[in-house]
């Protein structure tokens, strides 16, 4: 029986999914050696939103983080999430920027590059995968799972064929929204395994409470690895926790044997980190959210929706907008509902309800229709395509979107020099994606604010630390069940 | 392929597990007809702690509740949880009281009696099962699942043989602590199915986040039914929610087809009920609790433990006490850790750590050792048995504990008459179990307090409704993320 391995995502997706990507390198480092010693298949430590968060919120150089984590956990392969041609941003970058980013990441110690494209357009993966192979690293091609009439196991498995043709070293089934069901997972893994011998990793989220059961089905179908995390940066909108996943395999022919005591110590450690990150942890985001199942859209999309509808004074149209979502999705070729496409679809659904169907096209809708994000999984509705052409005065992009982009590296290096930022490749790729944030990192206008560390003052019940009541408006730091809220109170009568 | 059915537990275990059994009949009735129309295998509507709660907290006659629910949901069989010789209490009752209770329940419309004994001592089930059969109703014998060296699938399946010999109509695998893993579930169901043809129901809790995956394994092994509930009285310490369980079966040969729209409406309804029961819903009790997996004890036991250790000024001995738990459990014949045995084991573990092992035996420990609760799964440690005999001056009970109890029905009727309570069979059995509460129900000393209904005043963020700040101590009603906290604030400097 083939051994099963767990990857651990706590240092990347764990806190990205459950704590707004706010874990600092200082909070990660004490856990790095214990994580390294546990013998996971890979440690996901970088990429996704962490690079943005380092620069935007944490005043950290992302490459320094990678250096430090690699030094602290040298034994286990490090893994990162790479958004193909988008690198770790939301729009396409020129090939030379993608190549440089991958080369720099490899130089700083990254081992496994998990590369995906939200539209599953293999052309958006090509440059990244080729760069990873050129750096002598492990290229893992990802298949984004979503549900639609055009996302059949056969179609998704066909992408696996393309990934294999691009010489990927392994394949990841990436279920961002937690929509995989056990039976579909089983069929998908079996279908790919029947055609290819390379390893398959399954990555899911417990958003709808199906991930662990789907992992079990994947394991029965022969998957080689699954992604798990550490409580409290696990379960809910994150990956299943390692202890739980291991418990689920008790007595299974492929059961794992990660040291329970070490896992328990890690959990205790990360509970302390979570207490420091209280203000970023949504009270409900580690719960099962059957909204995702009721509406067939990702859980996070719904809370955004509700807020936006209130802002647009359309709160009473919620059901109409929800009913419009599949209409928009179908018209845009059944694009997966993931950031940023979930927002594009949601916004267009609201516009359709408010102004009449296709009376008002958002710019992003036009861009999707014209193929600027890549080739959608299904055809664009002719009526919408015609409107997009007319309103933009542009013709659809039929080739690879990045083919339209000129090389930028020389210009980026010059711009860095002008701005008195060391013109390294690392800085150039960061500046390409996050120009304002990178500049602010090197030239902070004021001293960076100290990182916020919230220490819970009481557990179990509400506590209040009120200042003397001196005026009409008073500010309170409220700590309720270990969550801190900064509030202001205005006496209005 | 044999059809799969779901039972629905929202009206009993759903709120017992997630809202301290506080759902009122008035809150249940609007949901009864929609639940009835969904076509569940059974609706669990009564028994367990609900009868105690009706009398103690809700000022309701439990039999009136049953009458009303039965009238409102006449189509689906009603199911109750019965603690064998303990009826719905914690100690043994004479056979005539058990018989009368079952006869009254059947008369008021109960259809399916799920009968269990915490020690899995079949002798404690005999009278109840015989009474159910005599009333022409469905007797479902339950096997309590727990983990220990003596709780092998073969030993547990042997209890199934006894249940079949007692002419049970079906068998329930009852996993109170949510410790079943998929593989063990599969083996257990397969083992029983290989010997018997009667239907098997699996009942678990998501406490450790394994229930849904274990249900999937049970279904693959041929189980006939699983217990589900309705969000927000589902998941966490409760059963998996119906929508989620059905989603997990998508594409499965035995997939179910409960109306998603009706389920969604029910969920919306019960969200309103949960808002009314906010003060009884623990903020964290619908989350995955891997404590249960780390310590191999039920989640609820740990929070009690921590509180008790603080009270006993032993908070620093937590790990010692946890390490002592399996020692005590083994000495008491590996009794399952369920209320009340979890408290008995926990208390003895604390006493052992505080005073030295077996230096101070609690009365309940002595009773367990002497067989007063029934026959434990394994042998009592001779040293502990000798101490129990010496300290109590009593010999062990080797027969069925209830054989030592004289009939009580005539005396109970007399006592009711003396107390001016209508001397019906219904009142007699309630009075036998809950004398003070039954008397208070008929002769309230003061008007019953109005039920507390907490209406959330804001969602999403903290809000404060402060009274004018007039003195040193001020009371605030705090609503944070839809939870209301009544607090007082004292300015101390």
Interface residues (C-beta under 8 A of the other chain):
Chain A: X181 X182 X183 X184 X187 X206 X208 X209 X210 X212 X213 X216 X217 X231 X235 X236 X240 X241 X243 X244 X247 X248 X249 X250 X251 X252 X255 X260 X264 X267 X283 X284 X286 X287 X288 X290 X293 X294 X461 X462 X463 X464 X466 X468 X469 X476 X478 X480 X481 X483 X485 X487 X489 X491
Chain B: X181 X182 X183 X184 X187 X206 X208 X209 X210 X212 X213 X216 X217 X231 X235 X236 X240 X241 X243 X244 X247 X248 X249 X250 X251 X252 X260 X264 X267 X283 X284 X286 X287 X288 X290 X293 X294 X461 X462 X463 X464 X466 X468 X469 X476 X478 X480 X481 X483 X485 X487 X489 X491
